[in-house]
């Protein structure tokens, strides 16, 4: 039955989406300062995925995480979008000059 086959494909796609989202969340928990483009996420954060996730699925998973507030979008000077954890901003300590408290 073609309808059952289509439903199976949708279930498989949702399962893959959950896998991708979980992999991204896990990576960000382990690397809270990580920030990368969609391509970087696919090629570095998810590089150990077997079989590799499809680019379109990774893009959709990122968009879903952004919509859910789990991932934040940052715009790079060249216009590319980069993605990072949407947690509270981490304050980077300002280096002190020698001799100053």
N, C-alpha and C positions, 0 to 999 in steps of 0.2 A: 504494500500500500504506500503510494507516494507521500501521503500525509504523515504516516508514521515515520517515514524516513526523514522528512523535513523536521518533525518534532525532535527526532534523535539528534539531527544536526544542530538544532537550537540548544538542546540540553548540553551537547558537547561544547558548543561555543560559550555558553554561560559558565561551564566548568573551567574552561581555559581562561576566561576572563577573571574568575575568582582566583585562579592560580597566579596569574600575572599580578593582580592587585596585591595578593598576599606576599608575593616575592618582592615587590616594590616596598611595601610596608616593612617587611623584615629587613631589607637592605637599609632603609632609613633609620630603623631602630638601632641597627649595628653601626651605622655611620651617620649620626645626626647632623653633621655639617655638610653632608654630601649635597652637591648641586650639579645637574647635568642636563643636556638637551635630550630630546626624545631618542635620538640616535645613540648618544652616550649611554642612556639607560638600557637600551636594547643591547648594545655591544659590550658594556662593562657590568652594569648591575645585574643583568639577566644572562650573562654569558655562559653560565653553567647549566642553563635550562636545556633539558633533553626531552623531546626534540625542541629545537629553537622556536620561540614564539614568533608568530607572523607580525610584521611591522604594523599592519592595520589594527591587529588586536592589541598590541602594546599602546598604540595611540589612543584607542578607545578606552583602555584601562586607565591611562593617565588622565584622560578627560573626566572619567567617572570619579577618580580620586580627587581631582581638583573640585568638581561639583560637590563632592561630599565634604570638602574642607580638610581632607587629609594631606593634600599636597598643595603647595603654593607655586604660582607662576612668577618668574622673574624675567624681565626683558633685558637681553644683552645689548651692548652698544650697536651691534650689527643687525639688530632686529629679531634675532632668534629668540625663542622661548627656552628658558631653562627651568627645571623643576627641583624643588627641595621640600623638606618637611615644612608643614605649616604651623609647627609648634611656636611657642613664644620665641621672639628673636633672642639669639644668643649675644650677649655683650662681649665684645672682644676687648681685653684690657689694652689701654693705650700705653705704649712703651714710655718709661720714664727716662728723663735725661740724667746722665751721671751727676751725682751730687745733689739731686733733688729728692725730697721724700715722696 
